[in-house]
Amino acid sequence: MQLTVGELAHGGAAVARVDGRVVFVEGAIPGETVEAEVTHRRKDFWRAQATDVLDPAAARIEPPCPYFKAGCGGCQLQYLAYPEQLAQKRQVLHRQLERAHLEFPIDRIDVLGMDDPWRYRIRGEFHVLRRGGVVTLGFYRKHTYQTLPIDACLIHAEAIERALPAFARAAEDPAAARVTALQFTWAPATSDLLWAPYPPGSADPGFGGRAAGWIPELNLNDDSIGMADAGRHFRVRPEAFVQVNARQRDVLYQRAVAFSRLSGGDRVVDAYAGIGMLTARLAERAADVIAVEESPYAVRLGELNMQLNGCGNVQYRRGRVEDTLSRIESPIDVLVLDPPRAGCAETAVEAMANLRAERLVYISCDPATLARDLSRFCAAGRYTLVEVAFVDMFPQTFHIEAVVKLQRNA
């Protein structure tokens, strides 16, 4: 069918309408007319794939990655020039805020993009595909669980790309038959590569040694590696969360600290603190920081990282945010939170709002759950949204990272 598409939706598809039905068209840019083939029909919407562009937008470019054209699900926007990717993502973020009845002018949303939007991922997970005794690594094809074999990825660090053939060969040994996926984490500016199999413990004892023989230029580790951030040193384990874009992580955390407006005497709560990379930055400018984290692994690693970096004014408290904050003594000047993609439980929002922190800084990787939670914080006039920044952590994809500031009303 022939369609003229409108706005870009969260998820990377452009929106068209046919007889009142919403059609999400992948591979199309707002304003284009395309030939499209319907791929999924549901009661309330359809999905389609653009097969031919009849009236291309000026921002359309040739995707540089051959796997993108083959249906790799890792990227969604390689056909869109990078400045337009930024503009479209800002619009998606603004529309999500509007839908949550949060008034914030789009021209006041700061856009912090990358000078070079490639080779930014320092962590990635690759699926293992076995065919006739030959193993390849790759990503799922779009909307399927079928693995597309790859030997290069333009958004991953070159150290990870170099490791792929070696680990594929290591997985050909019958002893590695249980390994279904491999995660890699590279420490920037080093030769250190952390690897982990999925399911955990599925790799045989000789797996890493076999791979190391084919990539002697890399130092492989299956336990933990050291990673630098803003002049500090952190231990990182496979199960620990770490921002996958180290260059933009610095931009994101700098903005979060600036939004916190710390004066040296402030008491801070860092909710969903993880292993403490942002916590350490906050501790440098605050009197005390209480780091709240549910994962016992992250708490142990976070406490170690605070010791490594001399952050004696940080106290970790293990537990769910909604259960822990009621036991924190007032007053709290600043509350910082960086929850998972699903956002915060409503009870967690209420617990954080009840702390009555003067300033609240929220880091989010999903604009829909961000807008939902901000609406809850701003309910009954408790807080006002005063700053919004879009930090492009994931170029070539639809993912949107944002950091916002809320100010408590008197």
ZIJOHU-V825240 format. One record per residue. RES is the residue in one small letter. SS is DSSP state (A for helix, B for strand, O for the rest). Layout:
RES&SS  RES&SS
This chain:
m&O  q&B  l&B  t&B  v&O  g&O  e&O  l&B  a&O  h&O  g&O  g&O  a&O  a&B  v&B  a&B  r&B  v&B  d&O  g&O  r&B  v&B  v&B  f&B  v&B  e&B  g&O  a&O  i&O  p&O  g&O  e&O  t&B  v&B  e&B  a&B  e&B  v&B  t&B  h&B  r&B  r&O  k&O  d&O  f&B  w&B  r&B  a&B  q&B  a&B  t&B  d&B  v&B  l&B  d&B  p&O  a&O  a&O  a&O  r&B  i&O  e&O  p&O  p&O  c&O  p&A  y&A  f&A  k&A  a&O  g&O  c&B  g&O  g&O  c&O  q&O  l&O  q&O  y&O  l&B  a&O  y&A  p&A  e&A  q&A  l&A  a&A  q&A  k&A  r&A  q&A  v&A  l&A  h&A  r&A  q&A  l&A  e&A  r&A  a&O  h&O  l&O  e&O  f&O  p&O  i&A  d&A  r&A  i&B  d&B  v&B  l&B  g&O  m&O  d&O  d&O  p&O  w&O  r&O  y&O  r&B  i&O  r&B  g&B  e&B  f&B  h&B  v&B  l&B  r&B  r&B  g&O  g&O  v&B  v&B  t&B  l&B  g&B  f&B  y&B  r&B  k&O  h&O  t&O  y&O  q&O  t&B  l&B  p&B  i&O  d&O  a&O  c&O  l&O  i&O  h&B  a&O  e&A  a&A  i&A  e&A  r&A  a&A  l&A  p&A  a&A  f&A  a&A  r&A  a&A  a&O  e&O  d&O  p&A  a&A  a&A  a&O  r&O  v&O  t&O  a&B  l&B  q&B  f&B  t&B  w&B  a&O  p&O  a&O  t&O  s&O  d&B  l&B  l&B  w&B  a&B  p&B  y&B  p&O  p&O  g&O  s&O  a&O  d&O  p&O  g&O  f&A  g&A  g&A  r&A  a&A  a&A  g&O  w&O  i&O  p&O  e&O  l&O  n&B  l&B  n&B  d&O  d&O  s&B  i&B  g&B  m&B  a&B  d&B  a&O  g&O  r&B  h&B  f&B  r&B  v&B  r&B  p&O  e&O  a&O  f&O  v&O  q&O  v&O  n&B  a&A  r&A  q&A  r&A  d&A  v&A  l&A  y&A  q&A  r&A  a&A  v&A  a&A  f&A  s&A  r&O  l&O  s&O  g&O  g&O  d&O  r&B  v&B  v&B  d&B  a&B  y&O  a&O  g&O  i&O  g&O  m&A  l&A  t&A  a&A  r&A  l&A  a&A  e&A  r&A  a&O  a&O  d&B  v&B  i&B  a&B  v&B  e&B  e&O  s&O  p&A  y&A  a&A  v&A  r&A  l&A  g&A  e&A  l&A  n&A  m&A  q&A  l&A  n&O  g&O  c&O  g&O  n&O  v&B  q&B  y&B  r&B  r&B  g&O  r&O  v&A  e&A  d&A  t&A  l&A  s&A  r&A  i&O  e&O  s&O  p&O  i&O  d&O  v&B  l&B  v&B  l&B  d&O  p&O  p&O  r&O  a&O  g&O  c&O  a&O  e&A  t&A  a&A  v&A  e&A  a&A  m&A  a&A  n&A  l&O  r&O  a&O  e&O  r&B  l&B  v&B  y&B  i&B  s&B  c&O  d&O  p&A  a&A  t&A  l&A  a&A  r&A  d&A  l&A  s&A  r&A  f&A  c&O  a&A  a&A  g&A  r&O  y&B  t&B  l&B  v&B  e&B  v&B  a&B  f&B  v&B  d&O  m&O  f&O  p&O  q&O  t&O  f&O  h&O  i&O  e&B  a&B  v&B  v&B  k&B  l&B  q&B  r&B  n&O  a&O
